[in-house]
């Protein structure tokens, strides 16, 4: 039976350690729980936000409001990975990495179906042990599968969309449905899903399927180790952060510009407001160095946007989600 927790504090549910109290906290462990919530939602009378691993997220706390005006739906569906060989057909609508490997004459592919609550480090360990390439860029990201699909997460020239083939979704008007590649729009740090040609508002991801080219295990292992070493040398992986605070802006030539480099040039590394600061290692990472407050985090984000706009005439857009 679906359990409801009242006045739940959320600061320990986010990787940056920020978050106030929510009136209702519901943990979804199965599709059955999801259907039970659908019947209950209208009776509770407030909107609900979807929480996964709590990374890439800043939630309002007591510095902004006494109680959050929304409930929390924690999608923690964790089932064993379903794994099977995949025979690729060039006529199908396939993920871009699969199409690329088909053009090279590659013939060995594996399809995985993974539940939304599955942790990305555990998924990457499975990929490493089985020689499945495509997500090596996500190494070191402490999040769950559902959130990475929702934001089309990526790093080191890879994105979830490179290997994503199908998503199982719950939607209040359609129940549980499956969206194939033709029902998706996947772009830089965002994803949209469609049913019968109409965009779904507030879809809830239950699971996702991926198609991976299969390589020698050592090739995948070496890619992951190289990316992890780079991350350790260039990002504050041991600090409490929400990941990259800003998306990399795109110039008039369609090229991405490093948001971290812009912030560094603007002199924002290590700048502080009370216990919140931009990292001295990577300026696009906002760190909670103690008992940080959301109000101070927002102040720093606004300082950064204003300074980059003034110096470079570039509008920065948050990659981190802000709930308030």
N, C-alpha and C positions, 0 to 999 in steps of 0.2 A: 504493500500500500504506500502511496506517495506521502512522504513526510514533509510537513511545513515547519520551518524554524522562524521564530519571530525576533525582530530587533537584533538581527545578526550583524556583527561587526565585520567589515570586509578588508581591513588593512592587511590582514595576513593571507588574503586570497589573491593579492596582486604581487607581482615580482618586484615592484618598486616600493611596496609597503605603504600605499595610500588608499584610503577608503573609509567612509563613514558607516552608519548603521542603516540597513535596509529593513522595511517593515515585514517583508516576506522573503524567505530564502528556500527554494525548492531544488533538490538534487535529483536529476533525471538519470536513472540507471538502466532504463530499457525503453523500447518503443511503447510498451504498455503504459509506463509512467507518463510518457508524452501524451498519449490519448487521454489519460486521466486528468492531466493538467489542462488539456483543451476544454474539458467539461467544467473545470473549476475556475478558469481564468476570469470569466465574466462576473462571477460572484465576488471575486476579490476586489474588483473595481479600480485597479491601478495597472499601468503598463509594466511589462517585464523586459529586462535586458538579458541577453544571453552571455553567460560567463563560461569560458573554457579554462585554460591554464592560468589566466590572469596576467599574461605578458602583453606588451604593446597596449597597455591600458592604465589610465589614471582616473580614479573615481573621487568625486567630491567627498570631503570629510567635514568634521565639525568646524573647520575654519571657514566654511561656506554655508553650511546648513545643518540644522539639528538632526534631521532625518531625511534620508534620500526619498525622492518622490516616485520611486519605482521599486519593483520587486526584482529578485535575481533568480534566473533559471540557470542552474549549473548543469551543463550537459556532460555527464561523466559516464557515458555508455562505453564499457570496455569489454570487448569480446575477442576471442582468438582471431588472429589474421587468417583470412581465407586465401589460399594460394593455389594457383593452377597454371599450367602452360597456356600460352596464348599464340594462336596461329594468325598472324597479321595478314590482312587483305588490303591492298592499296586502294580499293574502291571505298573502303569504310572511311568515316570521319574519325581519324586517329589523332592522338596527341602529337605535337610537333616533333618531339624527340624521337618518337617511334617512326614517323615518316622519314626523318633524317637517316635513321639507321637502316630503314628499308631501302632507301636510295643507295646506300653503301653495300647492299647485298646481305645485310645481317638477317639471320633467320631465327635466332633464339630470343624469345620474349616470355615474360612471366606477368600474369595479372594477379594483383592483390586487392582484396576488399578489406578495409580497415574501419573500425568504429570510431565515432567522433571523439570519444574520450581517450583514445590511445595516445600515449605520449610520444612525441616526435623522436627523442633520443632512443627510445625502445624500437621504434620503426626503423630508424637508421641502422641500429645494431642488426636487425633482421636483414636489411638490404646488404650490409657489409658481409654478413655470414653467407649470403646466397648470391653474391656477385651482381646485385641489381643496381644499375646506374641511373642517375637522373635527379637525385635529391641530395647529392653530396654537399651542396652549398648551404643546406639547412643545419649542418653539424653545429652543435653548441647552442641551439635555440631551445629554450626550456618551455615548450608550449605543447598543446594537444592538437590532434589532427584537425578537428572541426574548425578551430580558429585559423590555422594555416591555410585551409581551403577558402574560408570566408574572405580573407584578405589577400589571397593569392601570394602568400609569403615567398620570399626568395632572397638569395645572396650569391655572390660570386658567379654571376652570369647564369644562374638557374632560378626557376620559379616552379611552384607547385603545378601550374598549368602545363608545364613541359611534358608531364606524364599522366595528368588527370584525364580519366575517360568517362566517369559517371559519378553522380552524387545522389544519394538518397536523402530526401528532404521531408520534413513535416511542415505543412502550411495549413493555417486555420480554415481556409476555404476549400482545400483539396485533400486534406488528410496526408497520408504518406505516399509520396510519388518519387519516381526516379527520373533524373535529368541526364540525358546523354550530352555529348559535346555540342550537338546542334541546339540544345536548350540552354547553353551557357554563353555569357560574355565575360571573358577574362582579360583584364588589363592590369597595368601597374598598380599593385597593392589593392586591388578590388576585384570582386566577382559579382555577377548578377545571374539569376536563374529564371527560366521562363516555363510557363505551362500553357499550352494551346496558343502560343504566340504572345502571351501577356506576361510582363515582368512580375515576378512574385515579390511582394512586399514582406519584409521581416521573415524570410525563410529560416528554418532551423535545421541545420545539417545533422543528420543521424549517422551517416557513414559515407565513405567515398571509395571508388575503385580506381586503380592505377594500372598502367601497362609500362613495364620496365624492360629495356634491353638487358639481356643477361651477358655479363662479361666474366673474365677471370676475376676471382675474389680479390686478388692482390691489387688489381687495378683500382677497384672501388675503394679498398682499404687505404691505398696510398693517396687517392684524391681526398678522402675524408681527413686523413692525418695532415695533409698539406693545408687544407682549408682551416682546420682547427688550430694549427700552429700560427697561421696568419691572423686568425681571430684573437688568439691569446696575446699576440704582439701589438695589436692595433685597437683592441676594444677592452673596456673595463668589465671583463667577464665575471669577476668576483664581487662586483659592487651591486647594490640594489638599484636596478634600472628597469625601464619599460622598453628596452631596445632602442632603436633609432627613433629620435623624437620627430624628425622631419623627413619627408620624402625628398628624393633627389629631384630638383627642378629640371625641366627640359627647355633647352634654348631654342632659338628660332630655326636652327638647323635640325631639330629633332634629336639632339644629343643630350644625354643626361649630364648634369653638373653635380659634383659631390656637395651635398648639403653640409657635411662635416668640414670640408675645405673652406666653404664660404664662411661658416661660423668661426673657424680658426682664423681666417684672414680678418674677420671683424673683431678679433680680440676677445672672443667669448669663452675660450677654454678656461675652466676653473673659476668662472665668475659665480658668485654665491648670492642667494637670498636666504638667510637663516640656514637651515639644514639642507636646503636643496641647492645643487650646483650642476653646472655643465662639467663633464669629465675633463680632467687634464690629459687623458689619454686619447679620447675621441670626442670632439666638441658637440657631436649630435646626440650624445648620450646624456640624459638627465639623471643624476644620481640623488638618492636619498641617503645622506651621510649620517643621519641620526633619527630624531623624531620629526621628520619632515611633514609639511602641511601642503595640501593641494593648492591653497591660495598662493603659496610661494612658488610652486611649480608652474602655475599659470602665469604668474608675473614674469618668471624667467623665459617662458615660451614667447610671451609678448615682447619682451626686451629683445630677444633674438630676431623675431620677425621684423620689428621696427628698424633695428640696426642694419640688417641685411638689405632691407628695402631702401633705406637711406643711402647706404654705401654703394650698392650694386644695382639698384632698381629691379630687384628680383623678389617676387612674392614667394615666401616659403609656406608650404602646406604641411600641417601635422600628419605624420604617419601614425603616431600614437593616438589612440581613441580617448576622448575625454567625456566622461559621464557626470553630469551634474544636474 
